[in-house]
Amino acid sequence: MAAPDDAKLDLIARLQQLPMRHRWLRWAVLAASLAFSAASTYYFSLQVRQEARSRFGTVALGVANDVQSRIRAYGDVLFALRGLFDSSNEVTRDEFHQFAQALSLGERYPGATNISFAPRVPHAKKLEFERAVRADKSPLVKGLPEFAIKPPGERPEYVVLTYIEPMGKNVAAWGLDLNADPLRRSVVDRARDSGQIASSSGITLLRDGNASVSSTLLRLALYRGGSVPGSVEERQRLYRGLVGSTLRISEMIDATLSKEMLSRAQLQIYEIGNAAGEGAAGGTLLFDSAASGAPAEFSRYAVTHRLAVADREWRLRIVPRKDPVDLLDQAGIAGILAALLAISALLFWLMTSVAVSESRGAELAQRNREAALLREKLQEQAMRDRLTGLYNRHYVQEWFGLELRRAQRHGRPVAAIMLDIDHFKRFNDSFGHEAGDLVLRELAGALGRSTRGSDVASRYGGEEFLVLLPECPFDAALRRAEQMRKEVAKLELRYDDRPLGPVTVSLGVAVFPDHATESEELLRHADEALYLAKQAGRNRVVAYSADPQKAGARQGA
């Protein structure tokens, strides 16, 4: 063993003499180290911004889903109204009023200014229809202006707003013929011919006068006989009127998204045409949550989602109003740059010192290198599992304790995925322990392909593995676990020229703070979910729940 050691010492001695022989070398090394510092800092900055973009993308997706859910709720109201008219030959004004009261429109459907019923009135029956409405003795119309179809004029057919709830400020629309205005007529025709909800946005209501308040019309056709006819011709023949609702977009957004969310992100809504994508590429701006707009430098994080609003389509553009990169990450970038620059300066100083005092520098460099190698070797042995190369249980438990405290301070989720190789004993018994070791190593590789740079994968014991995912909410953790399960299932392993057969894993998922507030409790819950996955037949993902039946309902195979 003496000869290799002597060769190393000789190489070190010759390297130490280079600064003396080549005066330019230290400057070249300084330039290279500065270039490396800049490149490393730029790379790390890119990674941090990519993670910030991913986090903001999750926030933007939540915004789009919330708006979509709210719009669907308004649509459900129209289908309920159509059911009311389909179930009765005649719905009186009082019955319509009672139905609207039961909906609690203002409380449960904020942004909806009214619901309405507009019957189809042929020109020949216009006067008869007006007399019938005026003869209505309901107390709901007491004190209202005399009913008349408006605007005045002769038209072949009228679709007249007759029932409106609440009446109040909406009285200006009472008697309005929806066929008189081309924009409103377009919605009427599309609703009649499709049998589905039709919409049009950017409308100014009569009640709003000249105010710049953008509203959306939703209309759903009614047909004689109750059901929706199968052909357009039959729908036009049996069409008897419409039920509808009007939405104020700004009020809907205020009720859907919190002030805190709107302070973090700018939301712009455009109508871009029909659901088939026809219409202007940019679209018509319907709503902008921030008059001043988001800072231009954050536009690179902008996220766009398209939503179906009846037979039209909205484009949601969500832009952060604050830098998505955390202050901690920004400080980290600055710290890395400072550290690398310090290292570059230190390296330059060391080379200069070596050039001045070769012998002393050589001895110091040798001790430093030996100490660094020893520390690296000891640290690596303390952190890694020798077979798989993954982190070991001792290291991951220490790391998890620190990470969970950080998550508690910043209010961020941390997911724990516990997985176990199904029927692992079969590999050892049928092919030998070396085959079992091969399965463990290949599984570790599959986990490495399925995890992010910020995730920590470890061999937790035997054939059991643990993956910790910082800043990963519950739904994302389930998807990541399913990705891991599929990645493992792709393995086709052979040992001693014999196929080992399918390799599958069972996975249990638990998330802080949804399921636990302490590290030991979270790992225990993930292990309990893993146990349920094995009980349910293995090769599946099960999320932890205090109710085992609910946990089973979320499993994926």
C-alpha positions in Angstrom: 0.0 0.0 0.0 3.0 2.3 0.3 3.6 2.7 -3.4 0.2 4.2 -4.2 0.5 6.6 -1.3 3.9 7.8 -2.4 2.6 8.4 -5.9 -0.3 10.5 -4.5 2.2 12.6 -2.5 4.4 13.0 -5.4 1.5 14.2 -7.6 0.4 16.7 -4.9 4.0 18.0 -4.6 4.2 18.6 -8.4 0.8 20.4 -8.4 1.9 22.6 -5.6 4.9 23.7 -7.7 2.7 24.8 -10.6 2.0 28.3 -9.3 5.8 28.9 -9.0 6.5 27.7 -12.5 3.5 29.4 -14.2 2.8 32.8 -12.8 -0.3 33.2 -15.0 -2.0 30.0 -13.7 -3.5 31.6 -10.6 -5.1 34.3 -12.7 -6.5 31.6 -15.1 -7.9 29.7 -12.1 -9.5 32.8 -10.7 -11.2 33.6 -14.1 -12.4 30.0 -14.3 -13.7 30.0 -10.8 -15.5 33.3 -11.3 -17.1 31.9 -14.5 -18.1 28.8 -12.6 -19.6 30.9 -9.8 -21.7 32.9 -12.3 -22.9 29.7 -14.1 -23.7 27.9 -10.9 -25.6 30.8 -9.5 -27.5 31.2 -12.8 -28.4 27.5 -12.8 -29.6 27.5 -9.2 -31.6 30.7 -10.0 -33.3 28.9 -12.9 -34.2 25.9 -10.6 -35.6 28.2 -8.0 -37.7 30.1 -10.5 -38.9 26.9 -12.1 -40.1 25.7 -8.7 -41.7 29.1 -8.1 -43.5 28.8 -11.5 -44.7 25.4 -10.6 -46.1 26.6 -7.2 -47.8 29.5 -8.8 -49.2 27.2 -11.5 -50.9 25.2 -8.8 -52.3 28.4 -7.3 -53.6 29.5 -10.8 -55.2 26.1 -11.3 -57.0 26.4 -8.0 -58.3 29.9 -9.1 -59.5 28.5 -12.4 -61.2 25.5 -10.7 -63.0 27.8 -8.2 -64.3 30.0 -11.0 -65.4 27.0 -13.0 -67.2 25.5 -10.0 -69.1 28.7 -9.4 -70.2 29.0 -13.1 -71.4 25.4 -13.0 -73.5 26.2 -9.9 -75.2 29.0 -11.8 -75.9 26.5 -14.6 -77.5 24.1 -12.2 -79.9 26.8 -11.2 -81.1 27.1 -14.8 -81.6 23.3 -15.1 -83.6 23.4 -11.8 -85.8 26.2 -13.2 -86.4 24.2 -16.4 -87.4 21.2 -14.2 -89.9 23.4 -12.4 -91.6 24.4 -15.7 -91.4 20.9 -17.2 -93.1 19.5 -14.2 -96.2 21.8 -14.4 -98.5 22.9 -17.2 -98.4 26.4 -15.8 -96.1 28.0 -13.2 -97.6 31.1 -11.6 -95.7 34.2 -10.6 -96.2 33.3 -6.9 -94.8 29.8 -7.4 -91.8 31.3 -9.3 -91.3 33.7 -6.4 -91.4 30.9 -3.9 -88.9 28.9 -5.9 -86.5 31.9 -6.0 -86.9 32.4 -2.3 -86.0 28.8 -1.6 -82.8 29.3 -3.7 -81.5 32.1 -1.4 -80.0 33.6 -4.5 -78.1 36.4 -2.9 -76.5 34.2 -0.2 -75.8 31.0 -2.2 -75.2 32.4 -5.6 -73.5 35.7 -5.2 -73.1 37.6 -8.5 -76.4 36.4 -9.9 -78.5 39.6 -10.1 -81.7 37.7 -11.0 -83.4 34.6 -12.4 -86.1 35.1 -15.0 -88.8 33.5 -17.2 -89.5 34.8 -20.7 -92.3 33.1 -22.7 -92.4 33.1 -26.5 -95.2 35.4 -27.7 -96.3 35.4 -31.4 -97.1 38.8 -32.8 -100.7 37.9 -33.2 -101.0 37.3 -29.5 -99.1 40.4 -28.3 -102.1 42.4 -27.1 -103.7 39.4 -25.5 -100.5 38.6 -23.7 -100.1 42.2 -22.4 -103.7 42.2 -21.1 -103.2 38.9 -19.4 -100.1 40.1 -17.5 -101.8 43.4 -16.5 -104.7 41.3 -15.2 -102.4 39.5 -12.8 -103.6 40.2 -9.3 -100.5 38.9 -7.5 -99.3 41.2 -4.7 -95.8 40.8 -6.3 -96.7 43.2 -9.1 -98.7 45.7 -7.0 -97.3 49.2 -7.4 -95.2 48.3 -10.5 -95.5 50.4 -13.7 -98.1 49.2 -16.2 -96.8 46.2 -18.1 -95.9 46.6 -21.7 -93.6 44.8 -24.1 -90.6 47.0 -24.8 -89.0 48.4 -26.8 -92.1 49.4 -28.8 -92.4 48.2 -32.4 -93.8 45.4 -34.5 -91.8 42.2 -34.6 -92.8 38.7 -35.8 -92.2 37.2 -32.4 -91.4 38.3 -28.9 -89.5 36.7 -26.0 -90.7 38.7 -23.1 -89.1 38.9 -19.6 -92.3 38.3 -17.5 -91.1 36.7 -14.2 -88.0 38.3 -12.7 -86.7 37.5 -9.2 -85.9 39.6 -7.3 -87.9 42.3 -9.0 -86.4 45.3 -7.1 -83.8 47.1 -9.2 -84.5 44.6 -12.0 -88.0 46.2 -12.7 -86.3 48.1 -15.6 -86.1 44.8 -17.5 -89.8 43.8 -16.9 -91.4 43.4 -20.3 -88.1 43.5 -22.2 -88.3 41.7 -25.5 -85.1 39.7 -25.8 -85.5 39.5 -29.6 -85.3 43.3 -30.0 -81.6 43.5 -29.3 -79.3 41.5 -31.8 -76.8 40.5 -29.0 -79.6 39.2 -26.7 -81.4 37.6 -29.7 -78.2 35.7 -30.5 -78.2 34.1 -27.1 -82.0 33.3 -27.5 -81.5 31.6 -30.8 -78.5 29.5 -29.7 -80.3 28.4 -26.5 -83.4 27.5 -28.6 -81.6 25.5 -31.2 -79.1 23.7 -28.9 -81.4 22.8 -26.0 -78.4 23.6 -23.8 -77.4 26.7 -21.9 -76.2 29.6 -24.1 -74.3 32.6 -22.9 -73.0 36.0 -23.9 -70.8 38.3 -21.9 -69.9 42.0 -21.8 -73.6 42.9 -21.5 -74.7 46.1 -19.7 -78.0 45.6 -17.9 -80.9 48.0 -18.1 -80.7 48.4 -14.3 -77.1 49.6 -14.6 -77.8 52.3 -17.2 -74.5 53.8 -18.5 -72.4 52.2 -15.7 -69.4 50.2 -17.0 -70.5 47.0 -15.2 -69.9 43.8 -17.3 -72.5 41.1 -17.0 -73.0 37.6 -18.5 -76.4 36.3 -19.7 -77.2 32.6 -19.3 -80.3 31.3 -21.1 -81.9 27.8 -21.3 -84.8 27.0 -23.6 -88.2 25.4 -22.6 -90.1 23.2 -24.9 -93.7 22.0 -25.0 -93.9 18.4 -23.8 -91.1 18.8 -21.2 -88.1 17.1 -22.8 -85.5 18.4 -25.3 -86.5 17.4 -28.9 -83.9 15.5 -30.9 -83.6 17.7 -33.9 -83.1 21.5 -34.4 -86.3 21.6 -36.5 -88.3 20.0 -33.7 -86.8 22.3 -31.1 -87.7 25.4 -33.1 -91.3 24.1 -33.5 -91.8 23.1 -29.8 -89.9 26.0 -28.3 -92.1 27.9 -25.8 -89.7 30.3 -24.0 -86.6 30.6 -21.8 -85.4 30.6 -18.3 -82.4 32.7 -17.6 -80.0 34.3 -15.1 -77.7 37.3 -15.3 -74.3 37.3 -13.6 -72.2 40.3 -12.6 -68.6 39.0 -13.1 -67.0 41.3 -10.6 -69.3 40.3 -7.8 -68.9 36.6 -8.7 -65.1 36.9 -8.5 -65.2 38.8 -5.2 -67.4 36.0 -3.7 -65.3 33.2 -5.2 -61.7 34.4 -4.5 -60.4 35.7 -1.2 -59.0 39.2 -0.9 -55.7 37.6 0.1 -55.7 35.7 -3.2 -56.5 38.8 -5.3 -53.7 40.7 -3.5 -51.3 37.9 -4.6 -52.5 37.5 -8.2 -54.0 39.6 -11.0 -57.0 37.8 -12.7 -58.0 38.8 -16.2 -61.0 37.3 -17.9 -61.5 37.4 -21.7 -64.4 36.0 -23.8 -62.7 34.4 -26.8 -65.7 33.0 -28.7 -67.7 29.8 -28.6 -66.7 26.5 -27.0 -65.3 25.2 -30.3 -62.6 27.9 -30.2 -64.1 30.3 -32.8 -63.6 34.0 -32.1 -60.9 36.5 -31.7 -57.5 35.2 -30.6 -57.1 37.8 -27.9 -60.7 38.0 -26.9 -62.8 40.7 -25.3 -61.7 41.7 -21.8 -64.6 41.1 -19.4 -62.8 41.6 -16.0 -59.5 42.7 -14.6 -59.0 42.4 -10.8 -56.2 45.0 -10.8 -56.6 48.3 -12.4 -52.9 49.0 -12.1 -51.9 45.6 -13.3 -49.1 43.2 -12.2 -45.5 44.3 -12.4 -44.1 43.6 -15.9 -41.2 41.5 -14.6 -43.6 38.9 -13.2 -45.4 38.4 -16.5 -43.1 35.4 -17.3 -45.0 33.5 -14.5 -48.4 34.2 -16.2 -50.7 31.2 -16.4 -53.6 30.8 -18.9 -56.6 28.6 -18.4 -59.7 28.2 -20.7 -63.1 27.6 -19.2 -66.3 26.6 -20.9 -69.1 29.0 -19.9 -72.2 27.4 -21.5 -71.5 27.5 -25.3 -68.9 30.3 -25.0 -65.4 30.1 -23.8 -63.5 32.3 -21.3 -59.7 32.7 -21.1 -58.4 33.3 -17.6 -55.0 34.9 -17.4 -53.5 34.8 -13.9 -50.3 36.8 -13.2 -48.6 37.1 -9.8 -48.6 40.6 -8.3 -45.7 39.7 -6.0 -42.5 37.8 -6.8 -43.3 34.1 -6.5 -39.7 33.4 -5.5 -39.6 33.3 -1.7 -37.4 35.7 0.1 -35.6 32.7 1.6 -34.9 31.4 -1.9 -33.7 34.8 -3.0 -31.4 34.9 0.0 -30.2 31.4 -0.9 -29.3 32.6 -4.4 -27.4 35.5 -3.0 -25.8 33.3 -0.4 -24.6 30.8 -3.0 -23.1 33.5 -5.2 -21.4 35.0 -2.1 -20.1 31.6 -1.1 -18.8 30.8 -4.5 -17.1 34.2 -4.8 -15.6 33.7 -1.4 -14.3 30.3 -2.5 -12.9 31.8 -5.7 -11.1 34.5 -3.7 -9.9 32.0 -1.2 -8.6 29.8 -4.0 -6.7 32.7 -5.5 -5.2 33.6 -2.1 -4.2 30.0 -1.5 -2.5 29.8 -4.9 -0.7 33.1 -4.2 0.4 31.8 -0.8 1.7 28.6 -2.4 3.7 30.6 -4.9 5.3 32.6 -2.1 5.9 29.7 0.3 5.9 26.5 -1.6 6.7 24.1 1.2 4.3 25.6 3.8 1.6 25.8 1.2 2.2 22.2 0.2 1.9 20.9 3.7 -1.2 23.0 4.4 -2.9 21.8 1.1 -2.1 18.2 1.8 -3.7 18.4 5.3 -6.7 20.2 3.9 -7.2 17.7 1.1 -6.8 14.7 3.5 -9.3 16.3 6.0 -11.8 17.1 3.2 -11.6 13.6 1.8 -12.0 12.1 5.3 -15.0 14.3 6.1 -16.6 13.6 2.7 -16.1 9.9 3.2 -17.4 9.9 6.8 -20.4 12.1 5.9 -21.3 9.9 2.9 -21.1 6.7 5.1 -23.3 8.3 7.7 -26.0 9.5 5.2 -26.3 6.8 2.5 -27.5 3.3 2.4 -24.7 1.3 0.9 -26.8 -1.0 -1.3 -29.2 1.4 -2.9 -27.3 4.7 -2.6 -30.4 6.3 -1.2 -30.4 8.2 2.1 -30.6 6.0 5.2 -33.2 6.0 7.9 -31.1 7.9 10.5 -30.3 10.7 8.1 -33.9 11.1 6.8 -35.3 11.2 10.3 -33.0 14.1 11.3 -33.7 15.9 8.0 -37.5 15.4 8.3 -37.6 16.9 11.8 -35.9 20.1 10.5 -38.0 20.2 7.3 -41.2 19.9 9.2 -40.3 22.7 11.5 -39.6 24.9 8.5 -43.0 23.9 7.0 -44.7 24.8 10.2 -43.1 28.2 10.3 -44.1 29.0 6.7 -47.4 27.2 6.6 -46.5 24.8 3.7 -47.4 21.2 3.2 -45.1 18.2 3.4 -46.1 14.8 2.0 -44.8 11.5 3.2 -45.1 8.4 0.9 -44.3 5.1 2.5 -43.9 2.2 0.0 -43.1 -1.5 0.3 -42.2 -4.0 -2.3 -45.0 -6.5 -2.8 -44.1 -10.1 -2.1 -40.4 -9.3 -1.8 -39.6 -12.5 0.0 -40.4 -14.3 -3.3 -37.3 -12.8 -5.0 -35.0 -14.0 -2.2 -36.5 -17.4 -1.9 -36.8 -18.1 -5.6 -33.7 -16.4 -7.0 -31.4 -15.7 -4.1 -30.5 -12.7 -2.0 -28.4 -11.2 -4.8 -31.5 -11.1 -7.0 -33.3 -9.4 -4.1 -30.5 -6.8 -3.9 -30.9 -6.2 -7.6 -34.6 -5.5 -7.1 -33.8 -3.0 -4.3 -31.2 -1.2 -6.4 -33.5 -0.9 -9.4 -36.4 0.3 -7.3 -34.1 3.0 -5.9 -33.4 4.0 -9.5 -37.1 4.2 -10.3 -37.7 6.4 -7.3 -34.9 8.7 -8.5 -36.7 9.1 -11.8 -39.9 9.9 -10.1 -38.7 12.6 -7.6 -37.8 16.2 -7.8 -34.5 17.7 -6.7 -36.2 18.9 -3.5 -37.6 15.5 -2.6 -35.8 13.1 -0.3 -36.0 9.4 -1.0 -34.6 6.9 1.5 -34.4 3.2 2.3 -36.3 3.0 5.5 -35.7 -0.6 6.3 -35.6 -3.9 4.5 -37.9 -3.6 1.5 -39.6 -0.5 2.8 -38.9 2.9 1.4 -39.9 6.5 2.4 -40.1 9.5 0.1 -40.6 13.0 1.6 -42.0 15.7 -0.6 -41.6 19.3 0.7 -44.2 21.8 -0.4 -46.4 19.1 -1.9 -50.2 19.4 -1.2 -52.4 16.4 -0.8 -53.7 16.0 -4.4 -50.3 16.4 -5.9 -48.9 13.8 -3.4 -51.4 11.3 -4.6 -50.4 11.9 -8.2 -46.7 11.6 -7.4 -47.4 8.4 -5.6 -49.3 7.0 -8.5 -46.4 8.0 -10.8 -44.0 6.1 -8.6 -46.2 3.1 -8.7 -46.3 3.1 -12.5 -42.6 3.7 -12.8 -41.8 0.7 -10.7 -44.4 -1.4 -12.6 -42.4 -0.8 -15.8 -39.4 -2.6 -14.4 -38.5 -5.8 -16.3 -35.6 -7.3 -14.4 -33.5 -10.4 -15.1 -31.0 -12.2 -12.9 -28.7 -14.9 -14.1 -30.4 -14.7 -17.5 -33.8 -15.5 -15.9 -36.8 -13.0 -15.7 -37.6 -12.1 -12.1 -41.3 -11.4 -13.0 -43.4 -8.3 -12.2 -42.2 -5.9 -9.5 -45.0 -3.9 -7.8 -45.2 -1.7 -4.7 -47.9 -0.6 -2.3 -47.9 3.0 -1.2 -49.4 4.9 1.6 -49.7 8.7 1.5 -50.1 11.2 4.4 -49.7 15.0 4.3 -48.8 17.6 6.9 -50.8 19.4 8.1 -53.9 17.6 6.7 -53.3 14.3 8.6 -50.7 15.1 11.3 -48.7 17.9 12.9 -45.7 16.0 14.1 -43.1 14.0 12.1 -43.6 10.7 14.0 -47.4 10.9 13.7 -47.2 11.7 10.0 -44.9 8.7 9.3 -47.2 6.5 11.4 -50.2 7.5 9.4 -48.4 7.0 6.1 -47.4 3.5 7.3 -51.1 2.8 8.3 -52.2 3.8 4.8 -49.5 1.5 3.4 -50.9 -1.3 5.5 -54.4 -0.6 4.1 -53.0 -0.7 0.5 -51.6 -4.2 1.2 -54.8 -5.3 2.8 -56.7 -4.1 -0.3 -54.7 -6.3 -2.7 -51.3 -4.5 -3.1 -50.0 -2.6 -6.1 -52.0 0.5 -5.3 -51.9 3.9 -3.6 -54.0 4.6 -0.5 -54.3 8.0 1.2 -54.5 8.1 5.0 -57.8 8.9 6.5 -59.0 8.6 10.1 -61.9 6.6 8.6 -60.4 3.4 7.0 -63.4 3.2 4.6 -62.7 6.6 3.3 -59.1 5.8 2.9 -60.0 2.8 0.8 -62.3 4.9 -1.4 -59.3 7.0 -2.5 -57.1 4.1 -3.4 -55.8 3.8 -7.0 -54.6 0.6 -8.7 
